[in-house]
Amino acid sequence: MRIGFIGSHHGMTPAQERVLRSMLTGHKGAALHHGDCVGADAQAHEVACSLGRDVTIHPPVNGAHRAWKASHDTRTPRPYLSRCKDIVRETDMLIAAPSEAKEQRRSGTWSTVRFARKLGKPVFVISPDGTLG
């Protein structure tokens, strides 16, 4: 199984990180795809690596907020929203860790959630308090 991850550049709360760890633990052998930005992507990378998961990186063209994580599988850099759509297209489900519990119109994380839902992908949103929706 391939799991896409999207989250805020502000990073995950401890509750979000705990839920992500639990979800990845429950999907034995799952590979994680993320966008290699500072904050939540970098945290998700560390969680996945600590669990021995394969990681595929979809880096942004603009390196200003890039985390520069290492992986044996790194895609060609693409614009932010394009690479987020690539993550959704290449994975079986999406886990999102937004910085706010309520959906936002002008948010890359929420835009990616909407795109995944439009494609009929299973989407799991981890709210800042750790609630899974």
Secondary structure, DSSP 8 states (H G I E B T S, - for coil): -EEEEEE-TT---HHHHHHHHHHHHHSTT-EEEE--BTTHHHHHHHHHHHTT--EEE--BS-GGGB-----SEE---B-HHHHHHHHHHHSSEEEEE-SSSS--SS-HHHHHHHHHHHTT--EEEB-TTS-B-
